[in-house]
Amino acid sequence: MGGDEHGRDPHTPVLTEVVGEAGEPAVPVLRDAVVQPSAGYSEAQLAAVQAELTALAHDLTERLLNAALREMEAALFRQVSDRLREELPILVEKVLRDHLKTGL
């Protein structure tokens, strides 16, 4: 890794001067733009990674939603079944009593 006479990386921006009006606080001025190091990936490689990540995220979302729907469906089935167990005997009894009264 190379550097200047002070051992600094030449791609690292350095504040070289301070600018300020009389009586105002000085503002540092950045002289060199920050250079982002390239990872060496081509556009095609980046597109392939993006496509794979998108597909995996979609698959995961679909699996999680399907599992959640199955759990909700099971919970609703239990609720309806429990309510039927509670209310159906009362309903049958009411209908039978109503019909037996009118049949007499």
Secondary structure, DSSP 8 states (H G I E B T S, - for coil): ----TTS--TTS--EEEEE--TTS--EEEE-S----------HHHHHHHHHHHHHHHHHHHHHHHHHHHHHHHHHHHHHHHHHHHHHHHHHHHHHHHHHHHHH-
